[in-house]
Amino acid sequence: MIRLKSASDIEHLRVSGAKLGEVLRQIGEMVSPGVTTRELDHAAELRIRELGAKPAFLHYNGYPATLCVSINEQVIHGIPGHRVLNAGDVVSLDLGLIYEGYYADSAITVACGPVVPRDKELIETTRKSLYAGIDAVHVGARLGDIGHAVQQVAEAQGMSVVRDYVGHGVGKELHEDPEVPNYGRAGTGITLKEGLVIAIEPMVNAGSSAVRVLNDDWTVVTVDGQKSAHFEHTIAVTAQGPVILTQL
């Protein structure tokens, strides 16, 4: 069931999103050679709690950390640990929090030091695909318009969007209806209404869209071993257009 949000709900979500944006920006700035993924996770949890919020991912369906850190061929749900970041790594950071009962969810991908041109292009293409999806959001648009816009940007660069994992509604639960695919046909799917709040989160692979899950039952990787990037914002559909609730 899709739950449309009131103006009050959206204001609460905006406050949660602002806090999340602050934390995610801080964690992104920490990415550098020699830093461990556990250090990033610890810093994220500490800052979330300092802001009076709670980590949304910690213990969610058994997930053991606050932050998802997915490196290179890892697409999403990488578990932080002792791994040390190296120069040239493509590092995706996915983070969520809860503040006063309202969730926010966002992701960025950053380069760890200098990266090769194709990896820089992958990161930039994924970021552009997110904003193309956001630009497709308005009252009366269709859900398929979002996925179509994302897909067009990625595939124009010879890249592919992951189809096994999608965006979702956000509110008083982390994952609400509807699902928000990163592919699709324009003019299809549900009609977007004022008060809908969704997480748009393209996962773009440099090669094939095929993915698999590692033996830890969480980490998703590309089947062909090529790199992947991930960007995400929580978006409110308003009469004035899309509002990004998780601005960094």
MARNUKE-974686 format. One record per residue: residue number from 1; residue in three letters; x, y negated, z negated of N, C-alpha, C in turn. Coordinates in steps of 0.1 Angstrom, whole numbers. Layout:
N
ATOM  num  residuo   n_xx   n_yy   n_zz  ca_xx  ca_yy  ca_zz   c_xx   c_yy   c_zz
ATOM  NUM      Ala      X      Y      Z      X      Y      Z      X      Y      Z
...
This chain:
248
ATOM  num  residuo   n_xx   n_yy   n_zz  ca_xx  ca_yy  ca_zz   c_xx   c_yy   c_zz
ATOM    1      Met      8     12      0      0      0      0      9    -12      0
ATOM    2      Ile      6    -22      9     14    -34     10      8    -44      0
ATOM    3      Arg     17    -50     -9     12    -60    -19     17    -73    -14
ATOM    4      Leu      8    -82    -10     11    -96     -7     14   -103    -20
ATOM    5      Lys     23   -113    -19     27   -120    -31     21   -134    -32
ATOM    6      Ser     18   -138    -44     12   -152    -46     24   -162    -46
ATOM    7      Ala     20   -174    -46     31   -185    -46     39   -184    -59
ATOM    8      Ser     32   -180    -70     40   -178    -82     49   -166    -81
ATOM    9      Asp     45   -155    -75     53   -144    -74     66   -147    -65
ATOM   10      Ile     64   -155    -55     75   -158    -46     84   -167    -53
ATOM   11      Glu     80   -176    -62     89   -185    -70     97   -176    -79
ATOM   12      His     91   -166    -86     98   -157    -94    109   -149    -86
ATOM   13      Leu    105   -145    -74    114   -138    -65    126   -147    -61
ATOM   14      Arg    123   -160    -59    133   -169    -55    143   -171    -66
ATOM   15      Val    139   -171    -78    148   -173    -89    157   -160    -90
ATOM   16      Ser    151   -148    -89    158   -136    -89    169   -136    -78
ATOM   17      Gly    164   -140    -66    172   -140    -54    184   -150    -56
ATOM   18      Ala    182   -161    -62    193   -171    -64    203   -165    -73
ATOM   19      Lys    199   -158    -83    209   -152    -92    217   -141    -85
ATOM   20      Leu    210   -133    -77    217   -123    -69    227   -129    -59
ATOM   21      Gly    222   -139    -52    231   -146    -43    244   -150    -49
ATOM   22      Glu    243   -156    -61    255   -161    -69    264   -149    -72
ATOM   23      Val    259   -138    -76    267   -126    -80    274   -120    -67
ATOM   24      Leu    266   -119    -57    271   -112    -45    282   -121    -38
ATOM   25      Arg    280   -134    -39    291   -143    -34    304   -141    -42
ATOM   26      Gln    303   -140    -55    314   -139    -64    321   -125    -61
ATOM   27      Ile    314   -115    -59    320   -102    -56    326   -101    -43
ATOM   28      Gly    320   -108    -33    326   -108    -20    340   -116    -20
ATOM   29      Glu    341   -126    -28    353   -133    -29    364   -125    -36
ATOM   30      Met    360   -115    -44    370   -106    -50    377    -96    -41
ATOM   31      Val    371    -94    -30    376    -83    -21    389    -87    -15
ATOM   32      Ser    399    -79    -19    413    -82    -14    421    -69    -16
ATOM   33      Pro    432    -68     -9    440    -56    -10    445    -54    -25
ATOM   34      Gly    444    -41    -30    448    -38    -43    437    -38    -53
ATOM   35      Val    426    -43    -50    414    -43    -59    407    -29    -58
ATOM   36      Thr    403    -24    -69    396    -11    -69    381    -14    -68
ATOM   37      Thr    374     -4    -62    359     -6    -61    353     -6    -75
ATOM   38      Arg    358      1    -84    353      1    -98    354    -13   -104
ATOM   39      Glu    365    -21   -101    366    -34   -106    355    -43   -100
ATOM   40      Leu    352    -41    -88    341    -49    -82    328    -46    -89
ATOM   41      Asp    325    -33    -91    313    -28    -98    312    -34   -112
ATOM   42      His    323    -33   -119    323    -39   -133    320    -54   -133
ATOM   43      Ala    326    -61   -124    324    -76   -124    309    -79   -120
ATOM   44      Ala    304    -71   -111    290    -73   -107    280    -71   -119
ATOM   45      Glu    282    -60   -126    273    -57   -138    275    -68   -148
ATOM   46      Leu    287    -72   -151    290    -82   -162    283    -95   -158
ATOM   47      Arg    284    -99   -146    278   -112   -142    263   -112   -142
ATOM   48      Ile    258   -100   -137    243    -99   -137    238   -100   -151
ATOM   49      Arg    244    -94   -161    239    -94   -174    242   -108   -181
ATOM   50      Glu    252   -115   -177    255   -128   -182    243   -138   -177
ATOM   51      Leu    238   -135   -166    227   -143   -160    213   -139   -166
ATOM   52      Gly    213   -130   -176    201   -126   -182    192   -116   -174
ATOM   53      Ala    199   -110   -164    192   -101   -155    197    -87   -158
ATOM   54      Lys    191    -77   -151    195    -63   -152    199    -58   -138
ATOM   55      Pro    209    -49   -137    212    -42   -125    200    -34   -120
ATOM   56      Ala    197    -35   -107    185    -28   -101    189    -14    -97
ATOM   57      Phe    202    -12    -93    206      1    -88    211     11    -99
ATOM   58      Leu    216      6   -110    221     15   -120    211     24   -125
ATOM   59      His    214     37   -123    205     48   -127    192     50   -119
ATOM   60      Tyr    191     41   -108    179     42    -99    180     56    -92
ATOM   61      Asn    171     64    -94    171     78    -88    184     85    -91
ATOM   62      Gly    190     82   -102    203     88   -106    216     81   -101
ATOM   63      Tyr    214     70    -94    227     63    -88    235     59   -100
ATOM   64      Pro    248     62   -100    256     60   -112    263     46   -114
ATOM   65      Ala    260     36   -106    267     23   -106    258     12   -104
ATOM   66      Thr    263      0   -106    255    -13   -103    256    -17    -88
ATOM   67      Leu    267    -14    -82    270    -19    -69    273     -8    -59
ATOM   68      Cys    269     -9    -47    272      1    -36    284     -6    -29
ATOM   69      Val    295      2    -28    307     -3    -20    310      7     -9
ATOM   70      Ser    307      4      3    309     13     14    320      8     23
ATOM   71      Ile    330     16     26    342     12     32    344     19     46
ATOM   72      Asn    346     11     56    350     16     69    338     24     75
ATOM   73      Glu    341     38     76    330     47     82    319     49     72
ATOM   74      Gln    320     45     60    309     46     50    298     35     54
ATOM   75      Val    286     40     55    275     31     60    269     24     48
ATOM   76      Ile    264     31     39    257     26     27    259     36     15
ATOM   77      His    256     31      3    255     40     -9    269     45    -13
ATOM   78      Gly    279     38    -10    293     43    -14    294     40    -30
ATOM   79      Ile    298     50    -37    299     49    -52    312     44    -56
ATOM   80      Pro    312     33    -64    325     27    -68    333     37    -77
ATOM   81      Gly    346     36    -76    355     45    -84    369     40    -84
ATOM   82      His    378     49    -83    393     45    -83    398     41    -70
ATOM   83      Arg    390     41    -59    396     38    -46    401     24    -46
ATOM   84      Val    413     22    -40    419      9    -39    416      3    -25
ATOM   85      Leu    412     -9    -24    410    -16    -11    424    -18     -4
ATOM   86      Asn    424    -16      9    436    -19     17    433    -30     27
ATOM   87      Ala    444    -36     31    443    -46     42    437    -39     54
ATOM   88      Gly    428    -46     61    422    -40     73    409    -33     70
ATOM   89      Asp    405    -31     57    393    -24     55    381    -33     58
ATOM   90      Val    370    -26     62    357    -33     64    348    -28     52
ATOM   91      Val    345    -38     43    339    -35     30    324    -40     29
ATOM   92      Ser    315    -31     28    301    -35     27    297    -34     12
ATOM   93      Leu    290    -45      7    286    -46     -7    271    -48     -7
ATOM   94      Asp    265    -39    -14    250    -39    -15    246    -40    -30
ATOM   95      Leu    238    -49    -33    235    -52    -47    221    -56    -49
ATOM   96      Gly    215    -52    -61    202    -56    -65    202    -59    -79
ATOM   97      Leu    192    -68    -83    190    -71    -97    175    -73   -100
ATOM   98      Ile    172    -72   -113    158    -75   -118    159    -86   -128
ATOM   99      Tyr    150    -96   -126    150   -107   -135    135   -110   -138
ATOM  100      Glu    131   -109   -151    117   -111   -155    108   -103   -147
ATOM  101      Gly    112    -91   -144    103    -81   -137    103    -82   -122
ATOM  102      Tyr    111    -91   -116    111    -92   -102    124    -88    -96
ATOM  103      Tyr    124    -81    -85    136    -76    -79    141    -85    -68
ATOM  104      Ala    154    -84    -66    161    -90    -54    171    -80    -49
ATOM  105      Asp    173    -80    -36    181    -70    -29    188    -77    -18
ATOM  106      Ser    202    -75    -17    209    -82     -6    222    -74     -4
ATOM  107      Ala    228    -76      8    241    -70     11    249    -79     21
ATOM  108      Ile    262    -78     20    271    -85     29    282    -75     32
ATOM  109      Thr    289    -78     43    301    -70     47    312    -80     49
ATOM  110      Val    323    -77     43    335    -87     43    347    -79     48
ATOM  111      Ala    356    -86     54    369    -81     58    379    -82     46
ATOM  112      Cys    386    -71     43    397    -71     33    410    -75     40
ATOM  113      Gly    413    -87     39    425    -92     46    422    -93     61
ATOM  114      Pro    433    -94     69    431    -94     84    426    -81     89
ATOM  115      Val    417    -81     98    411    -69    105    413    -70    120
ATOM  116      Val    412    -59    127    414    -59    141    402    -66    147
ATOM  117      Pro    403    -71    160    393    -79    166    379    -71    167
ATOM  118      Arg    380    -58    170    367    -51    171    360    -50    158
ATOM  119      Asp    367    -49    147    361    -49    133    355    -62    130
ATOM  120      Lys    362    -73    134    357    -86    132    344    -88    140
ATOM  121      Glu    344    -83    152    332    -84    160    320    -75    154
ATOM  122      Leu    323    -64    148    313    -56    142    307    -63    130
ATOM  123      Ile    315    -69    122    309    -77    111    300    -88    116
ATOM  124      Glu    305    -96    125    298   -108    130    285   -103    137
ATOM  125      Thr    286    -93    145    274    -88    152    263    -84    142
ATOM  126      Thr    267    -77    132    257    -72    122    251    -84    115
ATOM  127      Arg    259    -94    111    254   -106    105    244   -113    115
ATOM  128      Lys    248   -114    127    239   -121    137    226   -113    139
ATOM  129      Ser    227   -100    138    215    -92    140    205    -94    129
ATOM  130      Leu    210    -96    116    202    -99    105    194   -112    107
ATOM  131      Tyr    201   -122    112    195   -135    114    186   -135    126
ATOM  132      Ala    188   -127    135    179   -125    146    166   -119    141
ATOM  133      Gly    167   -109    132    155   -103    126    148   -113    118
ATOM  134      Ile    155   -121    110    148   -132    102    141   -142    111
ATOM  135      Asp    147   -146    122    141   -156    131    128   -150    137
ATOM  136      Ala    126   -137    137    114   -131    143    103   -131    133
ATOM  137      Val    105   -135    121     95   -135    110     87   -148    111
ATOM  138      His     74   -146    112     64   -157    110     50   -151    109
ATOM  139      Val     41   -158    103     28   -153    102     22   -150    115
ATOM  140      Gly     17   -138    117     11   -134    130     20   -126    138
ATOM  141      Ala     33   -126    135     42   -117    142     40   -103    139
ATOM  142      Arg     46    -94    146     45    -79    143     58    -74    137
ATOM  143      Leu     56    -63    130     68    -57    123     78    -53    134
ATOM  144      Gly     73    -48    145     82    -43    156     91    -55    162
ATOM  145      Asp     86    -67    160     94    -78    165    107    -80    158
ATOM  146      Ile    107    -76    145    119    -77    137    129    -67    142
ATOM  147      Gly    125    -55    142    134    -44    146    139    -46    160
ATOM  148      His    131    -51    169    135    -53    183    146    -63    184
ATOM  149      Ala    144    -74    176    154    -85    176    167    -80    171
ATOM  150      Val    167    -72    160    180    -67    154    187    -58    165
ATOM  151      Gln    179    -49    170    184    -39    180    190    -46    192
ATOM  152      Gln    184    -56    197    189    -63    209    203    -68    207
ATOM  153      Val    205    -75    195    218    -81    192    229    -70    191
ATOM  154      Ala    226    -60    184    236    -49    182    240    -42    195
ATOM  155      Glu    229    -38    202    232    -30    214    238    -39    226
ATOM  156      Ala    236    -52    225    242    -60    235    258    -60    234
ATOM  157      Gln    263    -56    222    277    -56    220    282    -41    221
ATOM  158      Gly    274    -32    226    278    -18    227    278    -11    214
ATOM  159      Met    271    -16    204    270    -10    191    256     -4    189
ATOM  160      Ser    254      3    178    242      9    175    236      7    161
ATOM  161      Val    223      7    160    217      5    147    214     19    141
ATOM  162      Val    216     20    128    213     32    121    197     33    120
ATOM  163      Arg    192     45    123    178     47    123    173     55    111
ATOM  164      Asp    182     62    104    178     70     93    175     63     81
ATOM  165      Tyr    179     50     80    177     42     68    172     28     73
ATOM  166      Val    162     23     65    155     11     70    153      1     58
ATOM  167      Gly    149    -11     62    145    -21     52    132    -17     45
ATOM  168      His    127    -27     37    115    -23     28    109    -35     22
ATOM  169      Gly     97    -34     17     91    -44      9     99    -46     -5
ATOM  170      Val     98    -57    -11    104    -60    -24     94    -68    -32
ATOM  171      Gly     94    -65    -45     85    -73    -54     88    -69    -68
ATOM  172      Lys     78    -63    -75     80    -58    -88     85    -44    -88
ATOM  173      Glu     88    -39    -76     95    -26    -74    106    -29    -64
ATOM  174      Leu    117    -21    -65    128    -23    -56    124    -19    -42
ATOM  175      His    117     -8    -40    113     -4    -27     97     -3    -26
ATOM  176      Glu     92    -12    -19     77    -12    -17     74    -11     -2
ATOM  177      Asp     61     -8      1     57     -9     15     58    -23     20
ATOM  178      Pro     60    -25     33     62    -15     44     77    -12     46
ATOM  179      Glu     79     -1     53     93      1     58     96     -9     69
ATOM  180      Val    108    -13     70    112    -23     80    123    -18     89
ATOM  181      Pro    120    -11     99    131     -5    108    139    -16    115
ATOM  182      Asn    152    -12    118    161    -21    125    161    -18    140
ATOM  183      Tyr    150    -13    145    148    -10    159    133    -10    161
ATOM  184      Gly    129    -11    174    115    -10    177    111    -18    189
ATOM  185      Arg     98    -18    192     93    -25    203     86    -38    199
ATOM  186      Ala     89    -49    205     82    -61    202     67    -60    204
ATOM  187      Gly     59    -66    195     45    -66    197     38    -53    191
ATOM  188      Thr     45    -45    184     40    -33    178     41    -34    163
ATOM  189      Gly     34    -25    156     35    -25    141     25    -34    135
ATOM  190      Ile     26    -34    121     16    -43    114     19    -57    116
ATOM  191      Thr      8    -65    114      9    -80    116     14    -86    103
ATOM  192      Leu     24    -95    104     30   -101     92     20   -112     87
ATOM  193      Lys     18   -111     74      9   -120     67     16   -129     57
ATOM  194      Glu     11   -140     54     16   -149     44     16   -141     31
ATOM  195      Gly     28   -142     24     29   -135     11     36   -122     11
ATOM  196      Leu     39   -117     24     47   -105     25     61   -108     21
ATOM  197      Val     68   -100     13     82   -101     10     89    -88     14
ATOM  198      Ile     99    -89     22    106    -78     27    121    -80     27
ATOM  199      Ala    128    -68     26    142    -68     28    145    -64     42
ATOM  200      Ile    152    -72     49    156    -69     63    171    -65     61
ATOM  201      Glu    175    -53     66    189    -49     63    195    -40     74
ATOM  202      Pro    199    -47     85    206    -39     95    219    -33     91
ATOM  203      Met    220    -20     95    232    -12     93    237     -9    108
ATOM  204      Val    248    -15    112    252    -14    126    265     -6    126
ATOM  205      Asn    266      4    135    278     12    137    285      8    150
ATOM  206      Ala    298      8    149    306      5    161    304     16    172
ATOM  207      Gly    301     28    168    299     39    178    285     44    177
ATOM  208      Ser    283     57    176    270     63    176    262     59    163
ATOM  209      Ser    249     60    165    240     57    153    239     69    144
ATOM  210      Ala    244     80    147    243     92    139    251     91    126
ATOM  211      Val    244     95    115    250     95    102    248    108     94
ATOM  212      Arg    255    110     83    253    121     75    257    117     60
ATOM  213      Val    252    125     51    254    122     37    265    132     31
ATOM  214      Leu    275    126     24    286    134     18    281    142      7
ATOM  215      Asn    290    151      2    286    160     -9    283    154    -22
ATOM  216      Asp    286    141    -24    282    134    -36    267    131    -36
ATOM  217      Asp    260    134    -25    245    132    -24    241    117    -23
ATOM  218      Trp    251    108    -21    248     94    -20    255     88     -8
ATOM  219      Thr    268     89     -6    275     82      4    271     86     18
ATOM  220      Val    267     76     26    263     79     40    274     74     49
ATOM  221      Val    278     83     58    290     80     67    286     82     81
ATOM  222      Thr    293     75     90    291     78    105    296     92    108
ATOM  223      Val    289     98    117    293    112    121    305    111    130
ATOM  224      Asp    307    101    138    319    100    147    331     93    140
ATOM  225      Gly    329     89    127    341     83    120    343     69    123
ATOM  226      Gln    335     63    132    337     49    135    332     40    124
ATOM  227      Lys    336     27    124    332     19    113    318     14    113
ATOM  228      Ser    313      9    102    299      4    101    299     -8     92
ATOM  229      Ala    289    -17     94    287    -29     86    272    -30     82
ATOM  230      His    270    -38     72    256    -39     66    254    -53     61
ATOM  231      Phe    243    -59     65    239    -72     59    224    -71     55
ATOM  232      Glu    220    -78     45    206    -78     40    203    -90     33
ATOM  233      His    190    -95     35    184   -106     27    170   -102     24
ATOM  234      Thr    166   -106     12    151   -105      9    144   -118     14
ATOM  235      Ile    134   -116     22    127   -127     29    112   -128     25
ATOM  236      Ala    107   -140     24     93   -142     22     87   -148     34
ATOM  237      Val     75   -142     38     68   -147     49     59   -158     44
ATOM  238      Thr     61   -171     49     53   -182     45     47   -189     57
ATOM  239      Ala     37   -198     55     31   -205     65     41   -214     72
ATOM  240      Gln     52   -217     65     62   -226     71     73   -218     78
ATOM  241      Gly     72   -205     78     82   -196     84     89   -187     74
ATOM  242      Pro    100   -181     78    107   -172     69    115   -180     58
ATOM  243      Val    114   -175     46    122   -181     35    132   -171     30
ATOM  244      Ile    145   -174     31    155   -165     25    156   -166     10
ATOM  245      Leu    152   -156      3    152   -157    -12    165   -154    -18
ATOM  246      Thr    175   -148    -11    187   -143    -16    199   -151    -10
ATOM  247      Gln    198   -164     -8    208   -172     -2    221   -171    -11
ATOM  248      Leu    232   -169     -4    245   -168    -11    250   -183    -13
